[in-house]
């Protein structure tokens, strides 16, 4: 399987609205960035993805760049959900079963965390 398969698998799972299928695209300890500056894993990752699923809109993904070395891949993926677009920077790892899974899923790419006004 090509590393870009993880982005397409995520889109299929997301568009099926199956939260368990979405979570299966991550390694067990995989990290999700639900908004710039915030990271979640495990049950919090599932809850954060559920909020995106609850929008009821499909996601479209277009891998732009994929760099793979020794079972680790960096993916730059353009995505659209409704009228919202973004470019993700993701890291995936090939499992022993040959499937690629997210280690880090950062849909906001280089968008920075909100800055404090202090």
C-alpha positions in Angstrom: 0.0 0.0 0.0 1.1 3.5 -0.7 1.4 5.9 2.3 -1.3 8.2 0.7 -3.8 5.3 1.3 -4.1 6.5 4.9 -5.6 9.8 3.8 -8.1 8.1 1.5 -9.0 5.5 4.1 -9.6 8.4 6.6 -11.9 10.1 4.0 -13.9 6.8 3.5 -14.3 6.3 7.2 -15.2 10.0 7.8 -17.8 10.0 5.0 -19.4 6.8 6.3 -19.9 8.7 9.6 -18.5 5.7 11.5 -16.5 7.0 14.5 -14.9 3.6 15.1 -13.7 3.3 11.5 -12.3 6.9 11.8 -10.4 6.0 14.9 -9.1 2.8 13.3 -7.1 4.9 10.9 -4.9 6.0 13.9 -2.2 4.0 15.7 -3.5 3.3 19.3 -1.3 6.2 20.6 -1.9 8.4 17.6 -2.2 12.1 18.2 -4.8 14.4 16.7 -4.7 18.2 16.5 -8.4 19.2 16.7 -7.5 22.9 16.7 -4.1 24.7 16.4 -2.2 24.4 19.7 -4.3 21.5 21.1 -3.4 17.8 20.9 -5.4 14.8 22.0 -5.1 11.1 22.0 -7.2 8.0 22.9 -10.8 8.8 24.0 -10.3 12.5 23.6 -9.2 12.0 20.0 -12.4 10.0 19.4 -14.5 12.8 20.9 -12.7 15.5 18.9 -13.2 13.6 15.7 -16.9 13.0 16.6 -17.4 16.8 16.7 -16.2 17.0 13.1 -18.4 14.0 12.1 -21.4 15.8 13.7 -21.1 18.5 11.1 -22.7 16.0 8.7 -20.6 17.2 5.8 -18.3 15.0 3.7 -14.5 15.4 3.5 -12.6 15.4 0.3 -8.8 14.8 0.5 -6.1 15.4 -2.1 -2.6 14.3 -1.1 -0.2 16.9 -2.5 3.2 15.6 -1.3 4.1 12.2 0.3 7.6 11.5 1.5 8.3 8.0 2.8 11.3 6.5 4.4 11.7 3.3 6.2 8.1 2.8 7.1 7.4 6.4 8.2 5.7 8.9 5.9 5.1 12.7 5.9 1.9 13.6 4.1 0.8 17.1 3.0 -2.9 16.8 2.2 -5.3 19.4 0.9 -8.8 18.8 2.3 -12.3 20.3 2.1 -15.2 20.0 4.4 -18.2 22.0 3.1 -16.9 25.5 2.5 -13.9 25.0 4.7 -10.5 24.1 3.2 -7.1 23.4 4.7 -3.8 21.7 4.2 -2.8 19.0 6.7 0.6 18.0 7.7 0.4 14.4 8.9 2.8 11.6 9.9 1.9 8.0 9.3 3.6 4.6 10.0 3.3 1.4 8.1 2.1 -1.4 10.5 3.2 -5.0 10.4 0.0 -5.7 8.5 1.0 -3.3 5.7 -1.6 -0.7 6.6 -0.6 2.9 7.1 -2.0 4.6 10.2 -1.7 8.1 11.5 0.8 8.8 14.2 0.1 12.5 14.0 -2.9 14.0 12.3 -2.6 17.7 12.0 -5.4 19.0 9.7 -4.4 22.6 10.3 -0.9 22.2 9.0 1.2 25.3 9.7 -1.7 27.3 11.3 -0.4 28.6 14.6 -2.0 28.3 18.0 -4.0 31.4 19.1 -1.7 34.0 20.6 -2.2 35.3 24.1 -2.9 39.0 24.3 -1.1 39.2 27.7 
